Amino acid sequence: MQRATADAAAFYSVLKAEVLFLDYDGTMNVDKIFRGPLLLIIYVCIIRGPQGARGLFEGKSKLPAANVNQRKYRILRTMPAAIAASGVWAIWILSADTQLSSGGEGDETGIDYQHYFETFMRQICEGLNSKAEWAFELFRYWDDILFPNAEDSLGQATAVNHQAVNADIDAMDEAFRAAPRREVTPAATPSPQPQSLSRSPSPSPPRQPSPPARQPSPPARTSGPSNTTRHVATTRRGARLGRR
């Protein structure tokens, strides 16, 4: 932690967290970084359970009979992500944070733990790729404590070691290529309908009102009196003659 000055605000360096170092002396000593005892204790508890830390630095840590992560995933040596992740966990344990947000930030301090992990991974991997002595010594240090019988430690920097790593990568790639694939049937799409050349559909002609229902025709008029009318007239004429 760099204290605040009149010209600069306080600054917490990612790579100057004291817990990351073995015998921290206040300097950026690449021969001591990522060797803090807490980092190894955290990692051995992850792979062997909480009892795995007992006697760790005296060579007395044992792989328990339980199906712990080391046995389940056949962990045989230290890998870069193990060191980087343990460094992040060590900083988190000693912080005021109780949980991480979805973006990898601490809920109380706002520390960007995701950035820490990426920075640690980059430094370690670049050290290996550039064949930096401090990087090879780092893996020798971890494997001497955690995996003293490892035959292909990344700290060996031999052709046999690189062949073993490449073989693991090839085996992983082959496993993913050989994994079953799911048959996906494409959904049927409806046939496209012919489109009108006009941009908008032509308006329909207005509906004509239905004609009114036909009324019953009046009875047809006849040219002369009907038989009934003639009969009534004859009856009336006869009645008049009788009165006379």
Rosetta constraint file for C-alpha pairs under 8 A:
AtomPair CA 1 CA 10 HARMONIC 7.30 0.50
AtomPair CA 1 CA 11 HARMONIC 5.90 0.50
AtomPair CA 1 CA 12 HARMONIC 4.40 0.50
AtomPair CA 1 CA 13 HARMONIC 6.27 0.50
AtomPair CA 1 CA 16 HARMONIC 7.25 0.50
AtomPair CA 1 CA 17 HARMONIC 7.53 0.50
AtomPair CA 2 CA 10 HARMONIC 5.56 0.50
AtomPair CA 2 CA 11 HARMONIC 4.99 0.50
AtomPair CA 2 CA 12 HARMONIC 6.03 0.50
AtomPair CA 2 CA 13 HARMONIC 7.56 0.50
AtomPair CA 3 CA 9 HARMONIC 7.43 0.50
AtomPair CA 3 CA 10 HARMONIC 4.81 0.50
AtomPair CA 3 CA 11 HARMONIC 6.75 0.50
AtomPair CA 4 CA 8 HARMONIC 5.81 0.50
AtomPair CA 4 CA 9 HARMONIC 4.55 0.50
AtomPair CA 4 CA 10 HARMONIC 3.96 0.50
AtomPair CA 4 CA 11 HARMONIC 7.28 0.50
AtomPair CA 5 CA 9 HARMONIC 6.27 0.50
AtomPair CA 5 CA 10 HARMONIC 7.33 0.50
AtomPair CA 12 CA 16 HARMONIC 7.60 0.50
AtomPair CA 12 CA 17 HARMONIC 7.93 0.50
AtomPair CA 13 CA 17 HARMONIC 6.90 0.50
AtomPair CA 14 CA 116 HARMONIC 6.27 0.50
AtomPair CA 14 CA 119 HARMONIC 7.90 0.50
AtomPair CA 15 CA 20 HARMONIC 7.91 0.50
AtomPair CA 15 CA 28 HARMONIC 7.69 0.50
AtomPair CA 15 CA 120 HARMONIC 7.97 0.50
AtomPair CA 16 CA 20 HARMONIC 7.60 0.50
AtomPair CA 16 CA 26 HARMONIC 7.94 0.50
AtomPair CA 16 CA 27 HARMONIC 7.82 0.50
AtomPair CA 16 CA 28 HARMONIC 6.73 0.50
AtomPair CA 17 CA 21 HARMONIC 7.67 0.50
AtomPair CA 17 CA 91 HARMONIC 7.46 0.50
AtomPair CA 18 CA 24 HARMONIC 6.09 0.50
AtomPair CA 18 CA 26 HARMONIC 7.85 0.50
AtomPair CA 19 CA 36 HARMONIC 5.76 0.50
AtomPair CA 19 CA 38 HARMONIC 7.17 0.50
AtomPair CA 19 CA 90 HARMONIC 6.90 0.50
AtomPair CA 19 CA 91 HARMONIC 6.99 0.50
AtomPair CA 20 CA 33 HARMONIC 5.70 0.50
AtomPair CA 20 CA 34 HARMONIC 4.90 0.50
AtomPair CA 20 CA 35 HARMONIC 6.30 0.50
AtomPair CA 20 CA 36 HARMONIC 4.83 0.50
AtomPair CA 20 CA 39 HARMONIC 7.21 0.50
AtomPair CA 20 CA 87 HARMONIC 6.21 0.50
AtomPair CA 20 CA 90 HARMONIC 7.76 0.50
AtomPair CA 21 CA 32 HARMONIC 5.30 0.50
AtomPair CA 21 CA 33 HARMONIC 4.46 0.50
AtomPair CA 21 CA 34 HARMONIC 5.65 0.50
AtomPair CA 21 CA 35 HARMONIC 5.35 0.50
AtomPair CA 21 CA 36 HARMONIC 4.49 0.50
AtomPair CA 22 CA 32 HARMONIC 5.20 0.50
AtomPair CA 22 CA 33 HARMONIC 6.67 0.50
AtomPair CA 22 CA 34 HARMONIC 7.59 0.50
AtomPair CA 22 CA 35 HARMONIC 5.14 0.50
AtomPair CA 22 CA 36 HARMONIC 4.55 0.50
AtomPair CA 22 CA 37 HARMONIC 6.96 0.50
AtomPair CA 23 CA 32 HARMONIC 7.41 0.50
AtomPair CA 23 CA 36 HARMONIC 7.79 0.50
AtomPair CA 24 CA 32 HARMONIC 7.58 0.50
AtomPair CA 28 CA 33 HARMONIC 7.67 0.50
AtomPair CA 29 CA 33 HARMONIC 6.31 0.50
AtomPair CA 30 CA 134 HARMONIC 6.41 0.50
AtomPair CA 31 CA 134 HARMONIC 5.61 0.50
AtomPair CA 31 CA 137 HARMONIC 7.88 0.50
AtomPair CA 31 CA 138 HARMONIC 7.61 0.50
AtomPair CA 32 CA 36 HARMONIC 7.84 0.50
AtomPair CA 34 CA 39 HARMONIC 7.30 0.50
AtomPair CA 34 CA 83 HARMONIC 6.89 0.50
AtomPair CA 34 CA 87 HARMONIC 6.83 0.50
AtomPair CA 34 CA 138 HARMONIC 7.56 0.50
AtomPair CA 35 CA 39 HARMONIC 7.00 0.50
AtomPair CA 35 CA 40 HARMONIC 7.60 0.50
AtomPair CA 35 CA 138 HARMONIC 7.39 0.50
AtomPair CA 35 CA 141 HARMONIC 7.83 0.50
AtomPair CA 35 CA 142 HARMONIC 7.77 0.50
AtomPair CA 36 CA 40 HARMONIC 7.22 0.50
AtomPair CA 37 CA 41 HARMONIC 6.31 0.50
AtomPair CA 38 CA 42 HARMONIC 6.06 0.50
AtomPair CA 38 CA 90 HARMONIC 6.43 0.50
AtomPair CA 39 CA 43 HARMONIC 6.34 0.50
AtomPair CA 39 CA 83 HARMONIC 7.28 0.50
AtomPair CA 39 CA 86 HARMONIC 5.02 0.50
AtomPair CA 39 CA 87 HARMONIC 5.70 0.50
AtomPair CA 39 CA 89 HARMONIC 7.82 0.50
AtomPair CA 39 CA 90 HARMONIC 6.09 0.50
AtomPair CA 40 CA 44 HARMONIC 6.09 0.50
AtomPair CA 40 CA 86 HARMONIC 7.31 0.50
AtomPair CA 40 CA 142 HARMONIC 7.51 0.50
AtomPair CA 41 CA 45 HARMONIC 6.21 0.50
AtomPair CA 41 CA 53 HARMONIC 5.69 0.50
AtomPair CA 41 CA 56 HARMONIC 7.66 0.50
AtomPair CA 42 CA 46 HARMONIC 6.37 0.50
AtomPair CA 42 CA 86 HARMONIC 6.20 0.50
AtomPair CA 42 CA 89 HARMONIC 7.58 0.50
AtomPair CA 42 CA 90 HARMONIC 7.41 0.50
AtomPair CA 43 CA 47 HARMONIC 6.39 0.50
AtomPair CA 43 CA 82 HARMONIC 7.00 0.50
AtomPair CA 43 CA 83 HARMONIC 7.99 0.50
AtomPair CA 43 CA 86 HARMONIC 5.98 0.50
AtomPair CA 44 CA 48 HARMONIC 5.63 0.50
AtomPair CA 44 CA 49 HARMONIC 7.12 0.50
AtomPair CA 44 CA 50 HARMONIC 7.93 0.50
AtomPair CA 44 CA 52 HARMONIC 5.87 0.50
AtomPair CA 44 CA 53 HARMONIC 6.11 0.50
AtomPair CA 44 CA 146 HARMONIC 7.37 0.50
AtomPair CA 45 CA 49 HARMONIC 4.46 0.50
AtomPair CA 45 CA 50 HARMONIC 4.74 0.50
AtomPair CA 45 CA 51 HARMONIC 7.08 0.50
AtomPair CA 45 CA 52 HARMONIC 5.63 0.50
AtomPair CA 45 CA 53 HARMONIC 6.15 0.50
AtomPair CA 46 CA 50 HARMONIC 7.62 0.50
AtomPair CA 46 CA 69 HARMONIC 7.14 0.50
AtomPair CA 47 CA 68 HARMONIC 6.26 0.50
AtomPair CA 47 CA 69 HARMONIC 4.66 0.50
AtomPair CA 47 CA 70 HARMONIC 4.74 0.50
AtomPair CA 48 CA 52 HARMONIC 5.09 0.50
AtomPair CA 48 CA 63 HARMONIC 6.13 0.50
AtomPair CA 48 CA 64 HARMONIC 6.82 0.50
AtomPair CA 48 CA 68 HARMONIC 5.53 0.50
AtomPair CA 48 CA 69 HARMONIC 6.41 0.50
AtomPair CA 48 CA 70 HARMONIC 6.09 0.50
AtomPair CA 49 CA 68 HARMONIC 6.62 0.50
AtomPair CA 52 CA 56 HARMONIC 7.21 0.50
AtomPair CA 52 CA 61 HARMONIC 5.51 0.50
AtomPair CA 52 CA 62 HARMONIC 6.26 0.50
AtomPair CA 52 CA 63 HARMONIC 6.97 0.50
AtomPair CA 52 CA 64 HARMONIC 7.72 0.50
AtomPair CA 53 CA 61 HARMONIC 6.30 0.50
AtomPair CA 54 CA 60 HARMONIC 7.12 0.50
AtomPair CA 54 CA 61 HARMONIC 5.79 0.50
AtomPair CA 55 CA 59 HARMONIC 6.29 0.50
AtomPair CA 55 CA 60 HARMONIC 4.64 0.50
AtomPair CA 55 CA 61 HARMONIC 5.28 0.50
AtomPair CA 56 CA 60 HARMONIC 5.69 0.50
AtomPair CA 56 CA 61 HARMONIC 4.73 0.50
AtomPair CA 56 CA 145 HARMONIC 7.03 0.50
AtomPair CA 56 CA 146 HARMONIC 7.67 0.50
AtomPair CA 57 CA 61 HARMONIC 7.99 0.50
AtomPair CA 57 CA 145 HARMONIC 6.57 0.50
AtomPair CA 59 CA 145 HARMONIC 6.64 0.50
AtomPair CA 63 CA 70 HARMONIC 7.97 0.50
AtomPair CA 64 CA 68 HARMONIC 7.51 0.50
AtomPair CA 67 CA 71 HARMONIC 6.00 0.50
AtomPair CA 67 CA 72 HARMONIC 6.02 0.50
AtomPair CA 68 CA 72 HARMONIC 6.00 0.50
AtomPair CA 69 CA 73 HARMONIC 5.78 0.50
AtomPair CA 69 CA 74 HARMONIC 7.77 0.50
AtomPair CA 69 CA 75 HARMONIC 7.79 0.50
AtomPair CA 70 CA 74 HARMONIC 5.52 0.50
AtomPair CA 70 CA 75 HARMONIC 4.91 0.50
AtomPair CA 70 CA 76 HARMONIC 7.76 0.50
AtomPair CA 71 CA 75 HARMONIC 6.76 0.50
AtomPair CA 76 CA 147 HARMONIC 6.80 0.50
AtomPair CA 76 CA 150 HARMONIC 6.33 0.50
AtomPair CA 77 CA 143 HARMONIC 6.36 0.50
AtomPair CA 77 CA 146 HARMONIC 7.90 0.50
AtomPair CA 77 CA 147 HARMONIC 5.99 0.50
AtomPair CA 77 CA 150 HARMONIC 6.02 0.50
AtomPair CA 77 CA 152 HARMONIC 7.40 0.50
AtomPair CA 77 CA 153 HARMONIC 5.88 0.50
AtomPair CA 77 CA 154 HARMONIC 7.88 0.50
AtomPair CA 78 CA 82 HARMONIC 6.52 0.50
AtomPair CA 78 CA 83 HARMONIC 7.64 0.50
AtomPair CA 78 CA 139 HARMONIC 6.71 0.50
AtomPair CA 78 CA 142 HARMONIC 6.74 0.50
AtomPair CA 78 CA 143 HARMONIC 6.18 0.50
AtomPair CA 78 CA 146 HARMONIC 7.96 0.50
AtomPair CA 78 CA 147 HARMONIC 7.74 0.50
AtomPair CA 78 CA 153 HARMONIC 7.13 0.50
AtomPair CA 78 CA 154 HARMONIC 7.49 0.50
AtomPair CA 79 CA 83 HARMONIC 6.99 0.50
AtomPair CA 79 CA 154 HARMONIC 7.56 0.50
AtomPair CA 80 CA 84 HARMONIC 6.29 0.50
AtomPair CA 80 CA 121 HARMONIC 6.50 0.50
AtomPair CA 80 CA 124 HARMONIC 6.47 0.50
AtomPair CA 80 CA 125 HARMONIC 6.87 0.50
AtomPair CA 81 CA 85 HARMONIC 5.77 0.50
AtomPair CA 81 CA 121 HARMONIC 6.50 0.50
AtomPair CA 82 CA 86 HARMONIC 6.05 0.50
AtomPair CA 83 CA 87 HARMONIC 6.22 0.50
AtomPair CA 84 CA 88 HARMONIC 6.49 0.50
AtomPair CA 84 CA 117 HARMONIC 5.73 0.50
AtomPair CA 84 CA 120 HARMONIC 5.22 0.50
AtomPair CA 84 CA 121 HARMONIC 5.62 0.50
AtomPair CA 85 CA 89 HARMONIC 6.22 0.50
AtomPair CA 85 CA 117 HARMONIC 6.23 0.50
AtomPair CA 86 CA 90 HARMONIC 6.09 0.50
AtomPair CA 87 CA 91 HARMONIC 6.45 0.50
AtomPair CA 87 CA 117 HARMONIC 7.83 0.50
AtomPair CA 87 CA 120 HARMONIC 7.96 0.50
AtomPair CA 88 CA 92 HARMONIC 6.22 0.50
AtomPair CA 88 CA 113 HARMONIC 6.47 0.50
AtomPair CA 88 CA 116 HARMONIC 6.52 0.50
AtomPair CA 88 CA 117 HARMONIC 6.13 0.50
AtomPair CA 89 CA 93 HARMONIC 6.03 0.50
AtomPair CA 90 CA 94 HARMONIC 6.51 0.50
AtomPair CA 91 CA 95 HARMONIC 6.26 0.50
AtomPair CA 92 CA 96 HARMONIC 7.79 0.50
AtomPair CA 92 CA 97 HARMONIC 6.67 0.50
AtomPair CA 92 CA 113 HARMONIC 7.94 0.50
AtomPair CA 93 CA 97 HARMONIC 7.83 0.50
AtomPair CA 95 CA 109 HARMONIC 7.66 0.50
AtomPair CA 96 CA 108 HARMONIC 6.25 0.50
AtomPair CA 96 CA 109 HARMONIC 6.63 0.50
AtomPair CA 97 CA 106 HARMONIC 5.39 0.50
AtomPair CA 97 CA 107 HARMONIC 5.64 0.50
AtomPair CA 97 CA 108 HARMONIC 5.04 0.50
AtomPair CA 97 CA 109 HARMONIC 6.26 0.50
AtomPair CA 98 CA 106 HARMONIC 7.50 0.50
AtomPair CA 98 CA 107 HARMONIC 6.75 0.50
AtomPair CA 98 CA 108 HARMONIC 7.47 0.50
AtomPair CA 99 CA 106 HARMONIC 6.22 0.50
AtomPair CA 99 CA 107 HARMONIC 5.89 0.50
AtomPair CA 100 CA 104 HARMONIC 5.53 0.50
AtomPair CA 100 CA 105 HARMONIC 5.41 0.50
AtomPair CA 100 CA 106 HARMONIC 4.79 0.50
AtomPair CA 100 CA 107 HARMONIC 5.80 0.50
AtomPair CA 101 CA 105 HARMONIC 5.26 0.50
AtomPair CA 101 CA 106 HARMONIC 6.32 0.50
AtomPair CA 101 CA 107 HARMONIC 6.31 0.50
AtomPair CA 103 CA 114 HARMONIC 7.50 0.50
AtomPair CA 104 CA 112 HARMONIC 6.01 0.50
AtomPair CA 104 CA 113 HARMONIC 5.48 0.50
AtomPair CA 104 CA 114 HARMONIC 5.05 0.50
AtomPair CA 105 CA 110 HARMONIC 5.26 0.50
AtomPair CA 105 CA 111 HARMONIC 5.31 0.50
AtomPair CA 105 CA 112 HARMONIC 4.48 0.50
AtomPair CA 105 CA 113 HARMONIC 5.69 0.50
AtomPair CA 105 CA 114 HARMONIC 7.13 0.50
AtomPair CA 106 CA 110 HARMONIC 4.57 0.50
AtomPair CA 106 CA 111 HARMONIC 5.18 0.50
AtomPair CA 106 CA 112 HARMONIC 6.73 0.50
AtomPair CA 106 CA 113 HARMONIC 7.21 0.50
AtomPair CA 112 CA 116 HARMONIC 6.58 0.50
AtomPair CA 113 CA 117 HARMONIC 6.24 0.50
AtomPair CA 114 CA 118 HARMONIC 6.27 0.50
AtomPair CA 115 CA 119 HARMONIC 6.05 0.50
AtomPair CA 116 CA 120 HARMONIC 6.14 0.50
AtomPair CA 117 CA 121 HARMONIC 6.11 0.50
AtomPair CA 118 CA 122 HARMONIC 6.08 0.50
AtomPair CA 119 CA 123 HARMONIC 6.25 0.50
AtomPair CA 120 CA 124 HARMONIC 6.19 0.50
AtomPair CA 121 CA 125 HARMONIC 5.96 0.50
AtomPair CA 122 CA 126 HARMONIC 5.88 0.50
AtomPair CA 123 CA 127 HARMONIC 6.07 0.50
AtomPair CA 124 CA 128 HARMONIC 6.41 0.50
AtomPair CA 124 CA 135 HARMONIC 6.51 0.50
AtomPair CA 125 CA 129 HARMONIC 6.10 0.50
AtomPair CA 126 CA 130 HARMONIC 5.97 0.50
AtomPair CA 127 CA 131 HARMONIC 6.03 0.50
AtomPair CA 127 CA 132 HARMONIC 5.03 0.50
AtomPair CA 127 CA 133 HARMONIC 7.95 0.50
AtomPair CA 127 CA 134 HARMONIC 7.49 0.50
AtomPair CA 127 CA 135 HARMONIC 5.28 0.50
AtomPair CA 128 CA 132 HARMONIC 6.12 0.50
AtomPair CA 128 CA 135 HARMONIC 5.73 0.50
AtomPair CA 128 CA 136 HARMONIC 6.81 0.50
AtomPair CA 131 CA 135 HARMONIC 7.35 0.50
AtomPair CA 131 CA 136 HARMONIC 7.37 0.50
AtomPair CA 131 CA 157 HARMONIC 7.87 0.50
AtomPair CA 132 CA 136 HARMONIC 6.78 0.50
AtomPair CA 133 CA 137 HARMONIC 6.14 0.50
AtomPair CA 134 CA 138 HARMONIC 6.04 0.50
AtomPair CA 135 CA 139 HARMONIC 6.63 0.50
AtomPair CA 135 CA 155 HARMONIC 7.44 0.50
AtomPair CA 136 CA 140 HARMONIC 6.31 0.50
AtomPair CA 136 CA 154 HARMONIC 6.72 0.50
AtomPair CA 136 CA 155 HARMONIC 4.11 0.50
AtomPair CA 136 CA 156 HARMONIC 6.85 0.50
AtomPair CA 136 CA 157 HARMONIC 6.91 0.50
AtomPair CA 137 CA 141 HARMONIC 6.06 0.50
AtomPair CA 137 CA 155 HARMONIC 5.98 0.50
AtomPair CA 138 CA 142 HARMONIC 6.42 0.50
AtomPair CA 138 CA 155 HARMONIC 7.07 0.50
AtomPair CA 139 CA 143 HARMONIC 5.99 0.50
AtomPair CA 139 CA 153 HARMONIC 7.02 0.50
AtomPair CA 139 CA 154 HARMONIC 5.99 0.50
AtomPair CA 139 CA 155 HARMONIC 4.68 0.50
AtomPair CA 140 CA 144 HARMONIC 5.88 0.50
AtomPair CA 140 CA 153 HARMONIC 7.04 0.50
AtomPair CA 140 CA 154 HARMONIC 7.46 0.50
AtomPair CA 140 CA 155 HARMONIC 4.72 0.50
AtomPair CA 140 CA 156 HARMONIC 7.25 0.50
AtomPair CA 141 CA 145 HARMONIC 6.64 0.50
AtomPair CA 142 CA 146 HARMONIC 6.00 0.50
AtomPair CA 142 CA 147 HARMONIC 7.60 0.50
AtomPair CA 143 CA 147 HARMONIC 4.54 0.50
AtomPair CA 143 CA 148 HARMONIC 5.66 0.50
AtomPair CA 143 CA 150 HARMONIC 6.98 0.50
AtomPair CA 143 CA 153 HARMONIC 6.86 0.50
AtomPair CA 144 CA 148 HARMONIC 4.47 0.50
AtomPair CA 144 CA 149 HARMONIC 7.97 0.50
AtomPair CA 152 CA 156 HARMONIC 7.04 0.50
AtomPair CA 152 CA 160 HARMONIC 7.37 0.50
AtomPair CA 152 CA 161 HARMONIC 4.93 0.50
AtomPair CA 152 CA 164 HARMONIC 6.80 0.50
AtomPair CA 153 CA 161 HARMONIC 6.78 0.50
AtomPair CA 154 CA 161 HARMONIC 6.68 0.50
AtomPair CA 156 CA 161 HARMONIC 6.73 0.50
AtomPair CA 157 CA 161 HARMONIC 6.49 0.50
AtomPair CA 157 CA 162 HARMONIC 7.41 0.50
AtomPair CA 158 CA 162 HARMONIC 6.57 0.50
AtomPair CA 159 CA 163 HARMONIC 6.19 0.50
AtomPair CA 160 CA 164 HARMONIC 6.28 0.50
AtomPair CA 161 CA 165 HARMONIC 6.36 0.50
AtomPair CA 162 CA 166 HARMONIC 6.07 0.50
AtomPair CA 163 CA 167 HARMONIC 6.00 0.50
AtomPair CA 164 CA 168 HARMONIC 6.31 0.50
AtomPair CA 165 CA 169 HARMONIC 6.37 0.50
AtomPair CA 166 CA 170 HARMONIC 6.10 0.50
AtomPair CA 167 CA 171 HARMONIC 6.08 0.50
AtomPair CA 168 CA 172 HARMONIC 6.20 0.50
AtomPair CA 169 CA 173 HARMONIC 6.20 0.50
AtomPair CA 170 CA 174 HARMONIC 6.11 0.50
AtomPair CA 171 CA 175 HARMONIC 6.16 0.50
AtomPair CA 172 CA 176 HARMONIC 6.42 0.50
AtomPair CA 173 CA 177 HARMONIC 6.24 0.50
AtomPair CA 174 CA 178 HARMONIC 6.07 0.50
AtomPair CA 175 CA 179 HARMONIC 6.19 0.50
AtomPair CA 196 CA 201 HARMONIC 7.31 0.50
AtomPair CA 198 CA 202 HARMONIC 7.71 0.50
AtomPair CA 225 CA 229 HARMONIC 5.79 0.50
AtomPair CA 225 CA 230 HARMONIC 6.57 0.50
AtomPair CA 226 CA 230 HARMONIC 6.44 0.50
AtomPair CA 227 CA 231 HARMONIC 6.22 0.50
AtomPair CA 228 CA 232 HARMONIC 6.34 0.50
AtomPair CA 229 CA 233 HARMONIC 6.29 0.50
AtomPair CA 230 CA 234 HARMONIC 6.24 0.50
AtomPair CA 231 CA 235 HARMONIC 6.28 0.50
AtomPair CA 232 CA 236 HARMONIC 6.39 0.50
AtomPair CA 233 CA 237 HARMONIC 6.37 0.50
AtomPair CA 234 CA 238 HARMONIC 6.31 0.50
AtomPair CA 235 CA 239 HARMONIC 6.41 0.50
AtomPair CA 236 CA 240 HARMONIC 6.59 0.50
AtomPair CA 237 CA 241 HARMONIC 6.61 0.50
AtomPair CA 238 CA 242 HARMONIC 6.43 0.50
AtomPair CA 239 CA 243 HARMONIC 6.64 0.50
AtomPair CA 240 CA 244 HARMONIC 6.80 0.50
